[in-house]
Amino acid sequence: MPSQADVERLERYDDQTSEYTLAIITDEDHASKIELESGQTAWTSKLRYDRLYRHLDSATGKASYEFEVIPPAEGGEHQLISLIAEGGRGAEFSELVKFGSRLMTFDDRTGLVCEIRNETQLVPRHILMTGSGDEKFKGFKSEWATLQGDKLIVGSHGRKRSQQWIKILTRDYGLTSVDWRERYQLIREALNIGERGYVTHEAAEWHPYRKEWLFFPRKISSVPFKNSRDEKECGSNQLIIANEDFSEVRTLTVGECVPERGVSSFKIIPGHPNECIGLKSVEIGERTESYLFSFNLDGEVLQEDTYIGDYKCEGIEIL
């Protein structure tokens, strides 16, 4: 019987581990388009490597986290180049996941799935198509990804019908599309937002020990979508916890809500499976910012929002 990739991922470090290397990827939207020295048009994203330290208070037994930037001159920043685009846009990478030994990333514009090798090389492995995959020639808006058993699960915002499907990839990149409309609806009901509201998902994890789905919506609104309002007022601090079949769904408040900041990615910390590291993003007009924070699954904040930079980071993974 094959080993489970999701358990391996959580057990690659033990409970004595206190220092981690983070991989963080940017999604720079329209700013990703560049021209190479050859004159060819391409699209680019930055892959950052930074450090995360876990501290344990001996008196209280409470954990806290500290973030440290690795300077570019010390190997903390690398450029990824993609030659694949849709509608003049590409390399808008929205998530990072370790799939066995492979570091995977997902373009939320083209549906491209890539392995990242040697810090700068993108190796295309799949192009996911919107909805069921049979509807139209449009890339899947990949926004969140996690492992469940030996399979890689990729999902989308969930706001529109075509974004309520998930994609299941096996280790050899076999593909299945599954309709998750009912599950997205159950999350809406747990949040009690009514028929006029919406939820925007960009961050989710399957927890193999707890056998639970964890969703941390980026935006929650009880009224219809309006971009100017969405940018400034709809950031969320509500974690969704659902059992395996979504027959039980509950919410957990994590810290204070900063309405202009929304969670764009988070990961369970290997060796400390009750603790998580996450990213928050800000997009208001041309203004973009990214923050890193830590929390546990009891709703406690272990590291307050820490400013990373004036660009949009949408994927984080622990190497």
C-alpha positions as a printed Julia matrix, in Angstrom:
319×3 Matrix{Float64}:
   0.0    0.0     0.0
   1.58   3.36   -0.99
   2.58   5.82    1.71
   0.4    8.88    2.11
   1.98  12.04    0.76
  -0.02  14.28    3.1
   1.26  12.48    6.21
   4.82  12.45    4.87
   4.54  16.2     4.36
   3.6   16.82    8.0
   6.21  14.4     9.35
   9.25  15.6     7.44
  10.13  17.57   10.6
   9.52  16.53   14.23
   8.24  18.43   17.25
  11.75  19.58   18.17
  12.11  21.58   14.98
  12.3   25.32   15.55
  13.75  26.68   12.28
  12.19  26.42    8.83
  12.87  27.68    5.33
   9.83  29.23    3.68
   9.15  29.41   -0.05
   6.89  32.32   -1.04
   5.73  33.05   -4.6
   4.37  36.28   -6.1
   1.37  36.89   -8.32
   1.98  40.28   -9.92
  -0.99  40.29  -12.31
  -0.47  42.73  -15.22
   3.04  43.63  -13.97
   4.24  40.09  -14.7
   4.59  40.79  -18.45
   8.21  41.46  -19.54
  10.39  41.45  -22.64
  13.45  39.18  -22.7
  16.83  40.27  -24.09
  15.97  38.29  -27.23
  12.9   40.5   -27.75
  10.51  37.67  -26.88
   7.54  38.42  -24.65
   7.45  36.45  -21.41
   5.84  36.54  -17.97
   7.69  36.52  -14.66
   7.18  35.79  -10.98
   9.48  35.98   -7.97
  10.23  32.98   -5.76
  11.39  34.06   -2.31
  13.19  31.98    0.29
  12.91  33.26    3.87
  13.36  31.9     7.4
  10.82  31.15   10.09
  11.76  30.59   13.73
   9.57  28.98   16.38
  10.04  30.07   19.99
   8.55  28.3    23.0
   7.97  30.16   26.24
   9.18  27.78   28.96
   6.94  29.4    31.58
   3.66  29.35   29.65
   4.33  26.63   27.08
   3.01  28.98   24.4
   4.63  29.1    20.96
   5.41  32.21   18.96
   6.98  32.74   15.54
   9.52  35.12   14.07
  10.04  35.87   10.36
  13.44  36.72    8.87
  14.1   37.85    5.3
  16.95  36.18    3.4
  18.52  38.94    1.26
  18.63  38.39   -2.53
  22.45  38.37   -2.42
  22.25  35.35   -0.08
  19.89  33.4    -2.34
  16.64  34.76   -0.97
  15.07  35.77   -4.3
  14.85  34.06   -7.69
  13.13  34.88  -10.96
  10.77  32.45  -12.68
  10.02  32.89  -16.39
   6.97  31.49  -18.19
   6.34  31.6   -21.96
   2.72  30.47  -21.63
  -0.1   33.03  -21.4
  -3.84  33.49  -21.87
  -5.27  36.81  -22.97
  -1.86  38.41  -22.7
  -1.39  37.37  -19.06
   0.65  34.63  -17.42
   2.9   33.61  -14.49
   0.2   34.66  -12.01
   1.13  31.96   -9.53
  -1.32  31.63   -6.67
  -0.1   28.68   -4.59
   2.89  26.5    -3.65
   2.67  22.87   -2.48
   5.29  20.2    -1.81
   4.07  17.05   -3.64
   6.55  14.42   -2.52
   9.96  15.83   -3.51
   8.41  18.21   -6.07
   7.59  21.86   -5.4
   4.43  22.64   -7.37
   2.93  25.99   -8.38
  -0.29  26.98  -10.15
  -1.05  29.84  -12.55
  -4.49  31.25  -11.78
  -4.78  32.8   -15.25
  -3.76  30.01  -17.63
  -4.46  26.94  -15.49
  -0.8   25.93  -15.88
   0.6   23.49  -13.29
   4.39  23.55  -12.97
   7.16  21.92  -11.03
   9.82  24.36   -9.83
  13.33  22.98  -10.17
  16.71  24.42   -9.27
  15.01  27.57   -7.91
  14.52  29.21  -11.32
  13.25  26.51  -13.7
   9.54  26.04  -14.43
   8.63  22.6   -15.78
   5.04  22.52  -17.16
   3.13  19.38  -16.12
  -0.54  20.13  -16.84
  -2.98  22.78  -17.99
  -6.2   22.71  -15.99
  -9.33  23.92  -17.77
 -12.21  25.85  -16.22
 -15.22  24.15  -14.62
 -15.62  20.49  -15.53
 -12.84  20.85  -18.11
 -15.26  20.33  -21.01
 -17.02  23.69  -20.98
 -14.76  26.07  -22.88
 -11.16  26.77  -23.82
 -10.25  28.73  -20.71
  -7.7   28.04  -18.0
  -8.87  27.01  -14.54
  -8.54  29.81  -11.99
  -6.4   27.81   -9.56
  -6.4   29.54   -6.17
  -5.78  26.94   -3.47
  -4.12  23.54   -3.37
  -3.43  20.85   -0.79
  -2.67  17.14   -0.49
  -5.22  14.54    0.52
  -3.63  11.12    0.78
  -1.46  10.67   -2.31
  -3.47  13.11   -4.4
  -3.04  16.81   -5.08
  -6.31  18.75   -4.78
  -6.57  22.1    -6.61
  -9.5   24.46   -6.13
 -10.72  27.92   -7.1
 -12.49  31.0    -5.67
 -15.89  29.33   -5.5
 -17.79  32.54   -6.28
 -18.92  31.54   -9.78
 -20.31  28.2   -10.89
 -17.22  27.4   -12.99
 -15.08  28.02   -9.88
 -16.93  25.41   -7.81
 -15.11  22.43   -9.29
 -11.91  20.93   -7.93
  -9.14  19.19   -9.84
  -7.55  16.01   -8.49
  -4.03  15.18   -9.72
  -2.28  11.88   -9.04
   1.5   11.48   -8.71
   1.73  10.7   -12.44
  -0.48  13.74  -13.22
  -3.64  11.85  -14.02
  -6.57  14.28  -13.78
 -10.13  14.12  -12.45
 -12.6   17.03  -12.18
 -15.12  16.88   -9.31
 -18.13  19.14   -8.73
 -17.87  20.72   -5.27
 -20.87  23.04   -5.56
 -22.6   21.55   -2.52
 -19.48  21.88   -0.37
 -18.95  25.5    -1.3
 -22.61  26.11   -0.46
 -22.22  24.47    2.96
 -19.37  26.88    3.72
 -21.61  29.8     2.75
 -24.32  28.5     5.07
 -21.87  28.09    7.96
 -20.89  31.74    7.51
 -24.55  32.81    7.41
 -24.02  35.35    4.62
 -27.42  34.9     2.95
 -28.25  34.45   -0.73
 -26.94  37.85   -1.84
 -23.45  37.5    -0.35
 -20.32  35.72   -1.51
 -17.16  34.03   -0.24
 -13.79  34.15   -2.02
 -11.42  31.23   -1.35
  -7.67  31.31   -1.89
  -6.39  29.23    1.05
  -7.2   25.68    2.12
  -5.52  22.68    3.75
  -6.54  19.08    4.33
  -5.46  17.99    7.82
  -4.6   14.26    7.64
  -4.46  13.73   11.43
  -7.72  15.49   12.22
  -9.39  14.3     8.99
 -10.71  17.8     8.5
 -10.77  20.42    5.76
  -9.52  23.85    6.77
 -10.57  26.83    4.65
  -9.52  30.4     5.41
 -11.59  32.63    3.06
  -9.86  35.71    1.7
 -13.1   37.68    1.41
 -16.54  37.34    3.04
 -19.5   39.57    2.19
 -23.23  39.5     2.93
 -23.97  41.78   -0.05
 -23.26  41.39   -3.8
 -19.76  41.88   -5.18
 -18.59  45.43   -5.82
 -14.88  45.79   -6.52
 -14.24  49.01   -4.57
 -15.98  47.58   -1.5
 -14.39  44.15   -1.89
 -10.87  45.62   -1.92
 -11.25  47.58    1.31
 -13.97  46.04    3.46
 -14.29  42.28    3.03
 -11.1   40.74    4.44
 -11.79  37.75    6.66
 -10.58  36.34   10.0
 -12.93  33.33    9.91
 -11.42  29.85    9.6
 -13.76  27.14    8.28
 -13.35  23.65    9.77
 -15.25  20.8     8.08
 -15.14  17.05    8.54
 -14.21  14.86    5.58
 -17.64  14.77    3.92
 -18.69  18.29    5.02
 -21.58  16.92    7.07
 -20.27  19.07    9.94
 -18.99  22.58    9.21
 -18.07  25.18   11.82
 -16.26  28.5    12.0
 -13.41  29.7    14.2
 -12.43  33.34   14.7
  -8.66  33.9    14.39
  -7.42  37.2    15.79
  -8.69  40.62   14.78
 -10.04  41.33   11.3
  -8.23  43.94    9.21
 -10.81  44.49    6.43
  -8.33  45.35    3.65
  -6.23  42.2     4.32
  -7.32  38.74    3.18
  -5.68  35.33    3.54
  -4.16  34.16    0.26
  -2.37  30.99    1.44
  -1.58  29.04    4.61
   0.14  25.8     5.59
   0.1   23.47    8.59
   3.57  23.5    10.17
   5.34  20.11   10.01
   6.11  18.78   13.5
   3.55  21.15   15.04
   0.24  20.13   13.43
  -1.9   22.45   15.56
  -0.04  25.49   14.21
  -0.1   27.24   10.84
   1.79  29.88    8.87
  -0.08  32.08    6.41
  -0.03  35.01    4.02
  -2.36  37.98    3.82
  -2.61  40.17    0.72
  -3.81  43.71    0.09
  -5.01  44.9    -3.34
  -6.5   48.39   -3.48
  -6.24  49.91   -6.93
  -2.53  49.89   -7.8
  -1.5   49.38   -4.17
  -0.38  45.88   -3.2
   1.08  44.59    0.07
   1.8   41.23    1.64
   1.95  40.14    5.28
   2.93  36.93    7.04
   1.2   35.67   10.22
   1.0   32.54   12.37
  -1.9   31.04   14.3
  -3.05  27.8    15.9
  -6.18  25.76   15.39
  -7.59  26.98   18.69
  -7.89  30.45   17.17
  -4.85  32.01   18.87
  -2.53  34.3    16.91
   1.1   33.22   17.38
   2.62  35.95   15.23
   0.89  39.21   14.37
   0.76  40.37   10.75
   4.36  41.02    9.65
   4.91  43.21    6.6
   6.81  41.45    3.78
   6.75  43.98    0.95
   4.76  46.13   -1.48
   3.97  43.28   -3.85
   1.37  40.52   -3.82
   2.38  37.11   -2.48
  -0.21  34.36   -2.94
   1.57  31.08   -2.24
   3.58  29.8     0.73
   5.16  26.44    1.52
   7.64  25.08    4.06
  10.63  23.44    2.4
